[in-house]
Amino acid sequence: MTALMTLKNVTYQVEDNLILKDINLTVPAGAHYTMTGPSGSGKSTLLRLMAAMISKTRGDLIFDGQPIESYDPIMYRREVSYCFQQPTLFGATVADNLAFPYQIRKQTMDTAHVTAALDYVGLSAKQLTQKIEDLSGGERQRVALIRNILFLPKILLLDEVTAGLDTANKDIIHEWLRHLNQDRQVTTIMITHDTTEIEAADQLLRVVDGRLEVGA
Amino acid sequence: MNLVVNNTSLFLAAMLVLVALAISLWQKLGLDKDIIIGVVRAVIQLFIVGYLLKYIFRVNNFWLTTAMILFIIFNAAWNAQKRGAGIAHALPISFLAIFVSTGVTLGVLVLAGAIKFIPSQMIPISGMIASNSMVAIGLAYRSLNSQFHDQRQGVLERLALGAGLMDASIAIVREAIRTGMSPTIDSAKTVGLVSLPGMMSGLIFAGVDPVRAIKYQIMVTFMLLSATSLGSIIACYLAYRNFYNEQKQLK
């Protein structure tokens, strides 16, 4: 498989605080990585750096054959999409959130496509008009994830998206991620502390004290 | 003209300052030094401005009047940028916003024949416009700062979804513009019912027929709505980008 993203000696530093140290990683297209490590070890920082939400201090980050600096950050983030652990939903209703990816692309919402995505994760089209404060934690997380994939990115970066969810919600998200990865060829990297998810991982990345251990 | 403020009556009125000083000392507010400095500054500044305006009105020169208007705009911009702590380039942004809002509003008033381009009309009206624009911009800056802080997570999520800077900030920018304009809109709703505003009060005080005075006040209401909306929108649209770095990341 060809490398979709390559990190070479990537370092991230805030003032004197070295947060990520000489990260080397090759992410092939279509891969599914599970990333784990102690809290505060730098996992989220690494994903945010890959998502161009922050910039590396040193090293090279190559995406699709080009250095990250050659991309417009906005267009890059549409290809490398980052989903937060505790997402904030926008506006008043579910529809406000799912219309947003279309708004930023100056398009009208494709209701059939949105309905299909809702259906896939056990939500219904009726819920488009539902107030976001009436959603359960699992429903909120699923709506947030749909926002990220209405326009399929090449890489989906998931920051503990199943944390705090019950087994039923976790199962829905696991099955959906499997579908995105295996059927839609979306490369995924998922941070987790969940032992079941870690045990089920095909390829494991471990971040310890700002250093990356591949396949550990 | 029935104005009778002479030096003696002004001196006697200064006794009112003692009331404020007494309250400060009695309630241990620690404001006595500030009160004295404030009063001394007000007296000196107003005397200087009084003599300066007297000279400018007498000379009645286009360039001198324009220079005085620019001086007012610069001072207004300087004060507005103090509210924009943390916003890069707040001074030039404020200056441009106040310059345009004052210029457009003054231009319309002159072209409409509501005022003439003479210093005794242009300078006081410029001061009113610029000061209201200044307050609106200051409020808008404060709103931008607090919202970019409080709604940081929402902005980050919009960026992560591939939103442009405007799409990521539009809700914050709109709220800041609304915040800047709302005092002028509120006062427009209650003008004459809650307060008799400065311009109208001044004219009535000077003996002008109240029915004539309200026409000027109506004009002032129109011009302040224009000035605060223009000032707020220009300042917010120029300032919001400063919350992001060159990599389009939230600072």
Interface residues (C-beta under 8 A of the other chain):
Chain A: A51 A52 M53 I54 S55 D72 P73 I74 M75 R77 R78 S81 Y82 C83 F84 P87 T88 F90 F100 P101 Q103 I104 A144 R147 N148 F151
Chain B: Q153 G154 L156 E157 R158 L159 A160 L161 G162 A163 G164 D167 Q247 K248 Q249
